[in-house]
Each structure stands twice: as C-alpha cells, then as structure tokens.
Amino acid sequence: MMDTQLVMYEEDYKKILAVIQRLVRDANAKGVFVVDKNGQLVAEAGEVRGIDTTSLASLTAGSIAATGGLAKIIGEEDFPVHFHQGARDNLHITLVAKRIILVVVFDDRSSLGLVRLRVKKAGGELAKIFEELSKKAEREAASGAPSPFAEITDDDIDNLFSD
C-alpha cells in the first residue's frame, strides 16, 4: 500500500466519530481520541475538557514511535497495544491499521478487560474506515486528480490569518 496523504471529508469524520462515541459509552471510558502517527488529532469523544489534546496527540505519536524502535531492537515488528496505569486515570493505546492510534482514557468506572474487549471491536471498525480512505486516496492519486488543496496558495493562507 502506498503511503498516500489522506483527505478526510465530513462523512468520513462522522463515521469515525460514531465509532468512538459508541466506544466511550460501551467501554464506560472518560474519553477516546483518534490520532494519526504524525501526531495530529483526528477525532475525540467523551469527557475531554481540561485535556491538552494537542500535547496528548503528539506525545502519543512519539510514544508509539519510541516503542516501535524498542520493538525492532528485540526483533518485534511493533508493540500494537500499550497500557499505562495511573493513580486516578489509565490509558489504553492501540495502533490501528499501522497508521492510526486509538487512545482510551478510563478510570475505575471501567476495567482494563472491558476496555480491551470494546477496543478490539472499535479498532476493527476504524481499520475498515481508514482502509477505505486509503483506497480512495490511492484511486485519486492514480487518476491524476488534483488535491482539493492544490489551488490554495501561501498568499491565501496569509490572507486568512491576517488582521
């Protein structure tokens, strides 16, 4: 599979959001985040107030990259599942489709077993969505279709952010 740039449209985002909102409910989680491996937040659901989502996304991607390096040192391809237990909150981090990171924040209202069970189902659903996004991007690249951002210039961006 080519490593194409994904463009996500509103209908794609709504599918992703529906999956993670259901995961919040079914796993009794505080919050769920979908992050790409470059550290960009894709979607979030649940109790996310007070969480610096930009830092969470970039640090999660860095953690996945670092543990991927550790995995290679010992002869593994990667470590697709990470669990971090805190005094109050816990993190369950899963690599989905080798491209997307699913982060679940949960506390004692849930359990690791329940989170793992629900993440397995949600991860499969997200993998299908991102596989279709990737196929769509590959088809568009192969057809020579211009990027939806091709006509945006640096001047357009400067004008957007100028006073």
Residue pairs with C-beta under 8 A, 6 or more apart in sequence:
1 134
1 138
2 138
2 141
4 134
4 137
4 138
4 141
5 137
5 147
6 130
6 133
6 134
6 137
7 137
7 140
7 147
7 148
7 149
8 16
8 42
8 133
12 129
12 133
13 42
13 43
15 129
16 34
16 42
16 43
16 126
16 129
17 43
17 45
19 122
19 125
19 126
19 129
20 32
20 33
20 34
20 43
20 44
20 45
20 46
20 102
20 122
20 126
21 32
21 45
21 46
22 122
23 29
23 32
23 45
23 104
23 118
23 119
23 122
24 30
24 31
24 32
24 45
24 46
26 118
27 104
27 106
27 110
27 114
27 115
27 117
27 118
27 119
28 106
28 109
28 110
28 114
29 46
29 104
29 105
29 106
29 110
29 115
30 46
30 47
30 89
30 105
30 106
30 107
30 109
31 44
31 45
31 46
31 47
31 48
31 51
31 104
31 105
32 44
32 45
32 46
32 102
32 103
32 104
32 105
33 41
33 43
33 44
33 48
33 53
33 56
33 57
33 60
33 102
33 103
33 105
34 41
34 42
34 43
34 44
34 100
34 101
34 102
34 103
34 126
35 41
35 42
35 56
35 57
35 60
35 61
35 100
35 101
35 103
36 42
36 61
36 99
36 100
36 101
37 61
37 64
37 65
37 99
37 100
37 101
38 61
39 57
39 58
39 60
39 61
39 62
40 57
41 53
41 54
41 56
41 57
42 100
44 53
46 105
51 105
56 103
60 93
60 101
60 103
61 101
63 82
63 93
64 82
64 93
64 95
64 101
67 78
67 79
67 82
68 78
68 79
70 79
71 77
71 78
71 79
78 95
78 98
80 94
80 95
81 92
81 93
81 94
81 95
81 116
82 91
82 92
82 93
82 94
83 90
83 91
83 92
83 93
83 112
84 90
84 91
84 93
88 107
89 105
89 106
89 107
90 105
90 106
90 107
90 112
91 103
91 104
91 105
92 103
92 104
92 106
92 112
92 115
92 116
92 119
93 101
93 102
93 103
93 104
94 101
94 102
94 104
94 119
94 123
95 101
95 102
96 102
96 123
96 126
96 127
96 130
97 126
97 127
97 130
97 131
99 130
99 134
100 126
100 127
100 130
102 119
102 122
102 123
102 126
104 115
104 119
106 115
